[in-house]
Amino acid sequence: MPSRRWSPRGAASRADAPMSERVAEVYSLLIPLLDGRLIVPRTCVAEVIGYQLPAQVLGAPPWYLGTIPWNGKPVPLVSFETLSGALLAPASTRTRVVVFHALLGKLEAGAFAIVAQGFPQLVRISGDMVRADLSYVRPARAPVLCRVRMLKDSPLVPDLEQLELMIAEETSASTTR
């Protein structure tokens, strides 16, 4: 007898069904930036914490802000805005840090963090709510997969694997400087 799993819409689905049939909705976070938002699956995020001043890394590019302590380890902190060519936003009382699980295992701490310009918002996303924004032109070397249109918003979908590789490259370069 095939196993049955819970479906977000309340009906059971077959475990051997294609992924598109089993996953109707994905819990995601909308992460506010200075001029826009990122959207990421909730499972990629380890924790959202208050902003803390990072320990600077000598010779790092402007987007690599330094490291912050998290779970007893120094975690790289980056500014997505600066990485995308914008100016670094000043920290405020609403500034938060979103800690991500390192997906590729390239970072010693097993995580990295992005500065958010406010509290991330939890949303449930389904395929009928979003569509690709074909007018978006991705900046060179920016870790962005695409931009999507959903309701009244157009968040960016970051390439978390590319971002992890960029951070790992800078982290190894800073230890040889």
MDTraj code that builds the backbone (N, CA, C; nanometers):
import mdtraj as md
import numpy as np

residues = "MET PRO SER ARG ARG TRP SER PRO ARG GLY ALA ALA SER ARG ALA ASP ALA PRO MET SER GLU ARG VAL ALA GLU VAL TYR SER LEU LEU ILE PRO LEU LEU ASP GLY ARG LEU ILE VAL PRO ARG THR CYS VAL ALA GLU VAL ILE GLY TYR GLN LEU PRO ALA GLN VAL LEU GLY ALA PRO PRO TRP TYR LEU GLY THR ILE PRO TRP ASN GLY LYS PRO VAL PRO LEU VAL SER PHE GLU THR LEU SER GLY ALA LEU LEU ALA PRO ALA SER THR ARG THR ARG VAL VAL VAL PHE HIS ALA LEU LEU GLY LYS LEU GLU ALA GLY ALA PHE ALA ILE VAL ALA GLN GLY PHE PRO GLN LEU VAL ARG ILE SER GLY ASP MET VAL ARG ALA ASP LEU SER TYR VAL ARG PRO ALA ARG ALA PRO VAL LEU CYS ARG VAL ARG MET LEU LYS ASP SER PRO LEU VAL PRO ASP LEU GLU GLN LEU GLU LEU MET ILE ALA GLU GLU THR SER ALA SER THR THR ARG".split()
xyz = np.array([
    [0.0842, -0.1178, 0.0000],
    [0.0000, 0.0000, 0.0000],
    [0.0886, 0.1239, 0.0000],
    [0.0676, 0.2202, -0.0900],
    [0.1526, 0.3390, -0.0929],
    [0.1329, 0.4229, 0.0326],
    [0.2435, 0.4841, 0.0765],
    [0.2339, 0.5701, 0.1946],
    [0.1613, 0.6980, 0.1582],
    [0.0953, 0.7585, 0.2566],
    [0.0213, 0.8808, 0.2325],
    [0.0821, 0.9911, 0.3169],
    [0.0906, 1.1096, 0.2620],
    [0.1477, 1.2238, 0.3313],
    [0.0447, 1.3343, 0.3400],
    [0.0656, 1.4192, 0.4387],
    [-0.0213, 1.5336, 0.4553],
    [0.0047, 1.6335, 0.3443],
    [-0.0987, 1.6928, 0.2933],
    [-0.0894, 1.7950, 0.1903],
    [-0.1320, 1.9280, 0.2510],
    [-0.0666, 2.0396, 0.2144],
    [-0.1043, 2.1695, 0.2708],
    [-0.2503, 2.2046, 0.2487],
    [-0.3124, 2.1492, 0.1490],
    [-0.4525, 2.1800, 0.1231],
    [-0.5460, 2.0866, 0.1983],
    [-0.4895, 2.0038, 0.2854],
    [-0.5726, 1.9199, 0.3703],
    [-0.5975, 1.7802, 0.3156],
    [-0.5607, 1.7520, 0.1928],
    [-0.5806, 1.6198, 0.1361],
    [-0.4497, 1.5437, 0.1374],
    [-0.4581, 1.4138, 0.1526],
    [-0.3371, 1.3315, 0.1505],
    [-0.2905, 1.3167, 0.0064],
    [-0.1599, 1.2997, -0.0116],
    [-0.1067, 1.2782, -0.1461],
    [-0.0126, 1.1591, -0.1434],
    [0.0082, 1.0983, -0.2590],
    [0.0948, 0.9806, -0.2677],
    [0.2409, 1.0228, -0.2550],
    [0.3190, 0.9443, -0.1833],
    [0.4616, 0.9724, -0.1670],
    [0.5356, 0.9594, -0.2983],
    [0.4845, 0.8761, -0.3897],
    [0.5523, 0.8564, -0.5173],
    [0.5031, 0.9533, -0.6255],
    [0.4165, 1.0466, -0.5889],
    [0.3670, 1.1461, -0.6847],
    [0.4785, 1.2442, -0.7187],
    [0.4746, 1.3017, -0.8383],
    [0.5753, 1.4033, -0.8722],
    [0.5712, 1.5181, -0.7725],
    [0.6870, 1.5833, -0.7532],
    [0.6987, 1.6914, -0.6557],
    [0.5927, 1.7983, -0.6772],
    [0.5643, 1.8315, -0.8032],
    [0.4665, 1.9364, -0.8309],
    [0.3280, 1.9001, -0.7786],
    [0.2987, 1.7718, -0.7682],
    [0.1696, 1.7299, -0.7148],
    [0.1699, 1.7259, -0.5632],
    [0.2834, 1.6980, -0.5000],
    [0.2904, 1.6849, -0.3551],
    [0.3007, 1.8175, -0.2833],
    [0.3699, 1.9171, -0.3406],
    [0.3917, 2.0434, -0.2727],
    [0.3049, 2.1501, -0.3370],
    [0.2007, 2.1874, -0.2670],
    [0.1112, 2.2893, -0.3204],
    [0.1536, 2.4282, -0.2752],
    [0.2115, 2.4372, -0.1559],
    [0.2525, 2.5660, -0.1007],
    [0.3881, 2.5530, -0.0322],
    [0.4634, 2.6624, -0.0347],
    [0.5937, 2.6663, 0.0312],
    [0.5932, 2.7849, 0.1267],
    [0.6253, 2.7586, 0.2521],
    [0.6404, 2.8690, 0.3461],
    [0.7700, 2.9407, 0.3121],
    [0.7605, 3.0706, 0.2956],
    [0.8746, 3.1517, 0.2538],
    [0.8846, 3.2754, 0.3405],
    [1.0015, 3.3392, 0.3367],
    [1.0225, 3.4651, 0.4061],
    [1.0493, 3.5744, 0.3038],
    [0.9812, 3.6866, 0.3197],
    [1.0114, 3.8070, 0.2441],
    [1.1046, 3.8895, 0.3310],
    [1.2267, 3.9082, 0.2841],
    [1.3299, 3.9783, 0.3609],
    [1.3433, 4.1191, 0.3061],
    [1.3128, 4.2205, 0.3892],
    [1.3191, 4.3581, 0.3392],
    [1.4626, 4.4069, 0.3222],
    [1.4865, 4.4683, 0.2067],
    [1.6126, 4.5341, 0.1774],
    [1.5838, 4.6835, 0.1686],
    [1.6847, 4.7616, 0.1432],
    [1.6649, 4.9059, 0.1332],
    [1.5677, 4.9413, 0.0207],
    [1.5866, 4.8826, -0.0963],
    [1.5009, 4.9098, -0.2118],
    [1.4454, 4.7805, -0.2696],
    [1.3710, 4.7068, -0.1937],
    [1.3121, 4.5833, -0.2434],
    [1.3108, 4.4762, -0.1370],
    [1.2933, 4.3540, -0.1837],
    [1.2893, 4.2405, -0.0919],
    [1.3490, 4.1178, -0.1586],
    [1.3919, 4.0257, -0.0742],
    [1.4313, 3.8928, -0.1177],
    [1.3206, 3.7979, -0.0765],
    [1.3037, 3.6889, -0.1492],
    [1.2135, 3.5826, -0.1063],
    [1.2919, 3.4526, -0.1046],
    [1.2828, 3.3821, 0.0090],
    [1.3562, 3.2570, 0.0275],
    [1.2661, 3.1553, 0.0960],
    [1.2875, 3.0263, 0.0697],
    [1.2123, 2.9250, 0.1442],
    [1.2471, 2.9334, 0.2932],
    [1.1486, 2.9174, 0.3769],
    [1.1681, 2.9272, 0.5221],
    [1.2715, 2.8255, 0.5711],
    [1.2797, 2.7106, 0.5097],
    [1.3707, 2.6058, 0.5542],
    [1.5178, 2.6422, 0.5367],
    [1.5481, 2.7411, 0.4528],
    [1.6864, 2.7855, 0.4332],
    [1.7350, 2.8729, 0.5482],
    [1.6420, 2.9266, 0.6254],
    [1.6754, 3.0220, 0.7309],
    [1.6886, 2.9502, 0.8641],
    [1.8013, 2.9729, 0.9300],
    [1.8243, 2.9129, 1.0615],
    [1.7607, 2.9966, 1.1717],
    [1.7753, 3.1308, 1.1610],
    [1.7255, 3.2179, 1.2670],
    [1.7286, 3.3632, 1.2197],
    [1.6424, 3.4442, 1.2767],
    [1.6448, 3.5886, 1.2560],
    [1.6805, 3.6492, 1.3910],
    [1.7872, 3.7316, 1.3936],
    [1.8354, 3.7888, 1.5191],
    [1.8484, 3.9404, 1.5053],
    [1.8662, 4.0067, 1.6176],
    [1.8894, 4.1503, 1.6158],
    [2.0251, 4.1817, 1.5556],
    [2.0359, 4.3019, 1.5000],
    [2.1614, 4.3432, 1.4371],
    [2.2698, 4.3579, 1.5428],
    [2.3877, 4.3162, 1.5090],
    [2.5060, 4.3376, 1.5921],
    [2.6211, 4.3812, 1.5023],
    [2.7021, 4.4697, 1.5547],
    [2.8149, 4.5224, 1.4792],
    [2.9130, 4.4088, 1.4505],
    [2.9465, 4.3863, 1.3232],
    [3.0363, 4.2746, 1.2907],
    [3.1829, 4.3073, 1.3179],
    [3.2597, 4.2044, 1.3450],
    [3.4053, 4.2158, 1.3527],
    [3.4544, 4.2198, 1.2088],
    [3.5267, 4.3258, 1.1728],
    [3.5692, 4.3436, 1.0343],
    [3.6753, 4.2423, 0.9941],
    [3.6753, 4.2116, 0.8649],
    [3.7726, 4.1209, 0.8054],
    [3.8626, 4.2060, 0.7168],
    [3.9935, 4.2032, 0.7435],
    [4.0877, 4.2855, 0.6678],
    [4.0864, 4.2517, 0.5191],
    [4.0801, 4.3563, 0.4358],
    [4.0876, 4.3400, 0.2908],
    [3.9620, 4.2865, 0.2257],
    [3.8549, 4.2721, 0.2999],
    [3.7308, 4.2182, 0.2426],
    [3.6625, 4.3245, 0.1579],
    [3.5861, 4.2828, 0.0565],
    [3.5118, 4.3798, -0.0248],
    [3.4009, 4.4442, 0.0596],
    [3.3460, 4.5561, 0.0137],
    [3.2452, 4.6282, 0.0921],
    [3.1206, 4.5464, 0.1275],
    [3.0836, 4.4500, 0.0447],
    [2.9643, 4.3697, 0.0725],
    [2.9859, 4.2695, 0.1851],
    [3.1123, 4.2328, 0.2097],
    [3.1455, 4.1376, 0.3169],
    [3.1713, 4.2209, 0.4420],
    [3.0709, 4.2345, 0.5260],
    [3.0767, 4.3268, 0.6394],
    [3.1647, 4.2780, 0.7537],
    [3.1891, 4.1497, 0.7608],
    [3.2696, 4.0924, 0.8689],
    [3.2016, 3.9684, 0.9232],
    [3.2265, 3.9398, 1.0508],
    [3.1651, 3.8229, 1.1132],
    [3.0927, 3.8629, 1.2411],
    [2.9895, 3.7878, 1.2723],
    [2.9161, 3.8057, 1.3974],
    [2.9136, 3.6721, 1.4702],
    [2.9065, 3.6745, 1.6022],
    [2.8962, 3.5469, 1.6745],
    [2.7546, 3.4905, 1.6645],
    [2.7456, 3.3630, 1.6339],
    [2.6169, 3.2937, 1.6307],
    [2.6418, 3.1474, 1.6647],
    [2.5730, 3.0965, 1.7630],
    [2.5906, 2.9583, 1.8101],
    [2.7369, 2.9263, 1.8420],
    [2.8063, 3.0253, 1.8979],
    [2.9444, 3.0042, 1.9406],
    [3.0473, 3.0065, 1.8287],
    [3.0068, 3.0446, 1.7081],
    [3.0999, 3.0479, 1.5952],
    [3.0898, 3.1825, 1.5241],
    [3.2009, 3.2276, 1.4628],
    [3.1929, 3.3507, 1.3827],
    [3.1280, 3.3207, 1.2474],
    [3.0186, 3.3908, 1.2187],
    [2.9423, 3.3696, 1.0960],
    [2.9609, 3.4916, 1.0055],
    [2.9935, 3.4713, 0.8775],
    [3.0075, 3.5838, 0.7846],
    [2.8760, 3.6604, 0.7707],
    [2.8857, 3.7943, 0.7727],
    [2.7703, 3.8823, 0.7554],
    [2.7904, 3.9626, 0.6280],
    [2.6898, 3.9608, 0.5403],
    [2.7006, 4.0315, 0.4132],
    [2.5840, 4.1277, 0.3941],
    [2.6077, 4.2274, 0.3086],
    [2.5041, 4.3211, 0.2684],
    [2.4649, 4.2862, 0.1256],
    [2.3430, 4.2379, 0.1083],
    [2.2962, 4.2018, -0.0251],
    [2.2864, 4.3247, -0.1139],
    [2.2472, 4.4385, -0.0549],
    [2.2375, 4.5621, -0.1324],
    [2.3732, 4.6015, -0.1895],
    [2.4763, 4.5991, -0.1060],
    [2.6108, 4.6368, -0.1506],
    [2.6625, 4.5382, -0.2546],
    [2.6336, 4.4121, -0.2352],
    [2.6740, 4.3092, -0.3305],
    [2.6087, 4.3318, -0.4665],
    [2.4890, 4.3885, -0.4658],
    [2.4160, 4.4162, -0.5895],
    [2.4477, 4.5532, -0.6481],
    [2.5436, 4.6256, -0.5886],
    [2.5867, 4.7531, -0.6432],
    [2.5253, 4.8757, -0.5790],
    [2.4420, 4.8591, -0.4778],
    [2.3812, 4.9732, -0.4089],
    [2.4668, 5.0125, -0.2879],
    [2.4303, 5.1219, -0.2267],
    [2.5004, 5.1679, -0.1073],
    [2.4573, 5.0885, 0.0151],
    [2.5460, 5.0782, 0.1116],
    [2.5167, 5.0119, 0.2377],
    [2.4204, 5.0982, 0.3182],
    [2.3103, 5.0420, 0.3584],
    [2.2121, 5.1145, 0.4394],
    [2.2609, 5.1216, 0.5837],
    [2.2433, 5.2360, 0.6484],
    [2.2839, 5.2454, 0.7885],
    [2.1935, 5.1587, 0.8767],
    [2.2501, 5.1034, 0.9813],
    [2.1727, 5.0206, 1.0743],
    [2.0770, 5.1089, 1.1536],
    [1.9593, 5.0557, 1.1834],
    [1.8594, 5.1256, 1.2637],
    [1.8057, 5.0287, 1.3689],
    [1.7098, 5.0740, 1.4452],
    [1.6518, 4.9863, 1.5480],
    [1.5715, 4.8723, 1.4848],
    [1.5329, 4.8864, 1.3592],
    [1.4579, 4.7810, 1.2902],
    [1.5488, 4.6821, 1.2168],
    [1.6764, 4.7135, 1.2029],
    [1.7686, 4.6280, 1.1286],
    [1.7790, 4.4908, 1.1957],
    [1.7724, 4.3879, 1.1153],
    [1.7827, 4.2507, 1.1631],
    [1.8895, 4.1775, 1.0830],
    [1.9260, 4.0606, 1.1323],
    [2.0207, 3.9728, 1.0654],
    [1.9500, 3.8397, 1.0416],
    [1.9504, 3.7957, 0.9164],
    [1.8903, 3.6683, 0.8806],
    [2.0038, 3.5682, 0.8615],
    [2.0058, 3.4654, 0.9458],
    [2.1104, 3.3634, 0.9411],
    [2.0599, 3.2476, 0.8550],
    [2.1387, 3.2121, 0.7545],
    [2.1046, 3.1053, 0.6610],
    [2.1891, 2.9816, 0.6866],
    [2.1309, 2.8657, 0.6625],
    [2.2081, 2.7409, 0.6621],
    [2.2969, 2.7429, 0.5379],
    [2.4234, 2.7057, 0.5527],
    [2.5122, 2.6934, 0.4371],
    [2.4774, 2.5619, 0.3666],
    [2.4294, 2.5715, 0.2441],
    [2.3779, 2.4555, 0.1726],
    [2.4869, 2.3639, 0.1168],
    [2.6021, 2.4223, 0.0851],
    [2.7091, 2.3456, 0.0201],
    [2.8152, 2.2948, 0.1166],
    [2.8117, 2.3393, 0.2408],
    [2.9123, 2.2974, 0.3381],
    [3.0484, 2.3621, 0.3165],
    [3.0528, 2.4778, 0.2489],
    [3.1795, 2.5447, 0.2190],
    [3.2244, 2.6394, 0.3297],
    [3.1374, 2.6670, 0.4266],
    [3.1708, 2.7621, 0.5325],
    [3.1902, 2.6888, 0.6648],
    [3.2965, 2.7234, 0.7334],
    [3.3318, 2.6560, 0.8577],
    [3.2197, 2.6604, 0.9606],
    [3.1522, 2.7729, 0.9728],
    [3.0454, 2.7870, 1.0716],
    [2.9179, 2.7140, 1.0304],
    [2.9080, 2.6724, 0.9039],
    [2.7875, 2.6052, 0.8573],
    [2.6720, 2.7008, 0.8321],
    [2.7032, 2.8311, 0.8339],
    [2.5989, 2.9322, 0.8153],
    [2.6614, 3.0615, 0.7667],
    [2.5761, 3.1506, 0.7149],
    [2.6150, 3.2869, 0.6820],
    [2.4936, 3.3737, 0.7078],
    [2.5123, 3.5050, 0.7086],
    [2.4023, 3.5948, 0.7443],
    [2.3939, 3.7121, 0.6478],
    [2.2715, 3.7634, 0.6315],
    [2.2430, 3.8791, 0.5476],
    [2.1752, 3.9845, 0.6346],
    [2.2134, 4.1107, 0.6139],
    [2.1497, 4.2209, 0.6853],
    [2.0134, 4.2464, 0.6220],
    [1.9104, 4.2560, 0.7058],
    [1.7745, 4.2877, 0.6601],
    [1.7360, 4.4243, 0.7148],
    [1.6624, 4.4989, 0.6372],
    [1.6213, 4.6339, 0.6779],
    [1.4840, 4.6318, 0.7434],
    [1.4617, 4.5358, 0.8273],
    [1.3357, 4.5227, 0.8987],
    [1.3086, 4.3765, 0.9282],
    [1.1895, 4.3507, 0.9767],
    [1.1510, 4.2156, 1.0144],
    [1.1059, 4.1375, 0.8914],
    [1.1611, 4.0175, 0.8677],
    [1.1123, 3.9347, 0.7572],
    [0.9658, 3.8957, 0.7805],
    [0.8938, 3.8793, 0.6716],
    [0.7521, 3.8459, 0.6771],
    [0.7333, 3.7036, 0.6267],
    [0.6635, 3.6221, 0.7050],
    [0.6336, 3.4854, 0.6655],
    [0.5140, 3.4856, 0.5705],
    [0.5307, 3.4191, 0.4550],
    [0.4229, 3.4091, 0.3571],
    [0.4153, 3.2654, 0.3064],
    [0.2958, 3.2252, 0.2648],
    [0.2780, 3.0960, 0.1995],
    [0.2672, 3.1230, 0.0503],
    [0.3503, 3.0562, -0.0277],
    [0.3564, 3.0783, -0.1717],
    [0.3100, 2.9527, -0.2442],
    [0.2233, 2.9724, -0.3411],
    [0.1825, 2.8613, -0.4271],
    [0.2108, 2.9012, -0.5721],
    [0.2138, 2.8048, -0.6588],
    [0.2463, 2.8286, -0.7990],
    [0.1533, 2.9256, -0.8686],
    [0.0293, 2.9320, -0.8238],
    [-0.0634, 3.0235, -0.8895],
    [-0.0493, 3.1670, -0.8396],
    [0.0346, 3.1902, -0.7381],
    [0.0568, 3.3246, -0.6831],
    [0.1749, 3.3976, -0.7451],
    [0.2693, 3.3231, -0.8025],
    [0.3927, 3.3844, -0.8514],
    [0.4148, 3.3532, -0.9990],
    [0.4867, 3.4457, -1.0628],
    [0.5329, 3.4206, -1.1996],
    [0.6656, 3.4944, -1.2170],
    [0.7464, 3.4450, -1.3053],
    [0.8764, 3.5078, -1.3300],
    [0.8580, 3.6456, -1.3907],
    [0.9406, 3.7399, -1.3485],
    [0.9416, 3.8747, -1.4056],
    [1.0443, 3.8738, -1.5181],
    [0.9978, 3.8575, -1.6396],
    [1.0870, 3.8437, -1.7542],
    [1.1550, 3.9746, -1.7926],
    [1.1096, 4.0863, -1.7372],
    [1.1717, 4.2153, -1.7675],
    [1.2956, 4.2416, -1.6826],
    [1.3183, 4.1603, -1.5802],
    [1.4311, 4.1812, -1.4887],
    [1.5628, 4.1451, -1.5565],
    [1.6598, 4.2350, -1.5462],
    [1.7944, 4.2099, -1.5978],
    [1.8865, 4.1936, -1.4778],
    [1.9404, 4.0769, -1.4644],
    [2.0257, 4.0442, -1.3506],
    [2.1592, 4.1157, -1.3613],
    [2.1999, 4.1869, -1.2539],
    [2.3321, 4.2506, -1.2561],
    [2.4432, 4.1454, -1.2642],
    [2.5506, 4.1798, -1.3315],
    [2.6635, 4.0879, -1.3455],
    [2.7166, 4.0486, -1.2085],
    [2.7427, 3.9214, -1.1926],
    [2.8015, 3.8626, -1.0709],
    [2.7113, 3.8702, -0.9478],
    [2.5927, 3.9243, -0.9598],
    [2.5009, 3.9294, -0.8459],
    [2.4425, 3.7898, -0.8228],
    [2.4387, 3.7459, -0.6990],
    [2.3845, 3.6126, -0.6704],
    [2.2305, 3.6132, -0.6694],
    [2.1734, 3.6319, -0.7872],
    [2.0281, 3.6381, -0.8019],
    [1.9871, 3.5385, -0.9091],
    [1.8890, 3.4553, -0.8785],
    [1.8368, 3.3626, -0.9781],
    [1.7382, 3.4327, -1.0701],
    [1.6473, 3.5113, -1.0108],
    [1.5470, 3.5819, -1.0891],
    [1.4699, 3.6771, -0.9979],
    [1.3765, 3.7460, -1.0576],
    [1.2805, 3.8252, -0.9800],
    [1.1432, 3.7702, -1.0146],
    [1.0567, 3.7606, -0.9145],
    [0.9220, 3.7093, -0.9373],
    [0.8189, 3.8171, -0.9084],
    [0.7059, 3.8026, -0.9705],
    [0.5936, 3.8929, -0.9440],
    [0.4903, 3.8129, -0.8653],
    [0.4469, 3.8730, -0.7555],
    [0.3439, 3.8103, -0.6734],
    [0.2586, 3.9191, -0.6100],
    [0.1315, 3.9112, -0.6317],
    [0.0382, 4.0122, -0.5815],
    [0.0889, 4.1518, -0.6145],
    [0.1229, 4.2315, -0.5127],
    [0.1695, 4.3690, -0.5370],
    [0.3204, 4.3829, -0.5186],
    [0.3936, 4.2753, -0.5184],
    [0.5355, 4.2787, -0.4872],
    [0.6166, 4.2101, -0.5971],
    [0.7450, 4.2447, -0.6061],
    [0.8366, 4.1814, -0.7018],
    [0.9698, 4.1517, -0.6329],
    [0.9731, 4.0508, -0.5458],
    [1.0973, 4.0198, -0.4746],
    [1.1986, 3.9462, -0.5626],
    [1.3253, 3.9569, -0.5223],
    [1.4330, 3.8840, -0.5875],
    [1.4472, 3.7463, -0.5238],
    [1.4820, 3.6481, -0.6041],
    [1.5121, 3.5141, -0.5549],
    [1.6646, 3.5023, -0.5544],
    [1.7262, 3.5029, -0.4359],
    [1.8728, 3.4976, -0.4327],
    [1.9249, 3.3580, -0.4661],
    [2.0434, 3.3544, -0.5235],
    [2.1127, 3.2289, -0.5488],
    [2.1985, 3.2021, -0.4256],
    [2.1436, 3.1305, -0.3299],
    [2.2119, 3.1092, -0.2022],
    [2.3384, 3.0252, -0.2177],
    [2.3410, 2.9366, -0.3150],
    [2.4619, 2.8571, -0.3386],
    [2.5744, 2.9454, -0.3916],
    [2.5441, 3.0319, -0.4888],
    [2.6460, 3.1228, -0.5406],
    [2.6945, 3.2167, -0.4308],
    [2.6028, 3.2658, -0.3491],
    [2.6397, 3.3548, -0.2393],
    [2.7328, 3.2841, -0.1418],
    [2.7022, 3.1602, -0.1094],
    [2.7896, 3.0830, -0.0210],
    [2.9294, 3.0661, -0.0818],
    [2.9360, 3.0384, -0.2110],
    [3.0661, 3.0238, -0.2774],
    [3.1444, 3.1551, -0.2752],
    [3.0755, 3.2669, -0.2970],
    [3.1418, 3.3979, -0.2936],
    [3.1962, 3.4269, -0.1533],
    [3.1175, 3.3959, -0.0518],
    [3.1613, 3.4170, 0.0866],
    [3.2788, 3.3255, 0.1197],
    [3.2705, 3.2000, 0.0774],
    [3.3792, 3.1050, 0.1026],
    [3.5082, 3.1513, 0.0363],
    [3.4970, 3.2038, -0.0858],
    [3.6140, 3.2558, -0.1581],
    [3.6771, 3.3717, -0.0816],
    [3.5950, 3.4632, -0.0338],
    [3.6460, 3.5778, 0.0427],
    [3.7021, 3.5351, 0.1770],
    [3.6377, 3.4393, 0.2411],
    [3.6848, 3.3907, 0.3716],
    [3.8227, 3.3268, 0.3573],
    [3.8417, 3.2458, 0.2529],
    [3.9727, 3.1825, 0.2344],
    [4.0769, 3.2852, 0.1919],
    [4.0368, 3.3868, 0.1148],
    [4.1293, 3.4904, 0.0739],
    [4.1731, 3.5740, 0.1936],
    [4.0823, 3.5980, 0.2875],
    [4.1171, 3.6817, 0.4033],
    [4.2142, 3.6105, 0.4974],
    [4.2128, 3.4777, 0.4980],
    [4.3072, 3.4067, 0.5848],
    [4.4478, 3.4037, 0.5247],
    [4.4596, 3.4302, 0.3935],
    [4.5917, 3.4316, 0.3307],
    [4.6474, 3.5729, 0.3184],
    [4.5682, 3.6752, 0.3553],
    [4.6137, 3.8142, 0.3446],
    [4.7066, 3.8469, 0.4579],
])
top = md.Topology()
chain = top.add_chain()
for i, resn in enumerate(residues, 1):
    res = top.add_residue(resn, chain, resSeq=i)
    for name in ("N", "CA", "C"):
        top.add_atom(name, md.element.get_by_symbol(name[0]), res)
traj = md.Trajectory(xyz[None], top)
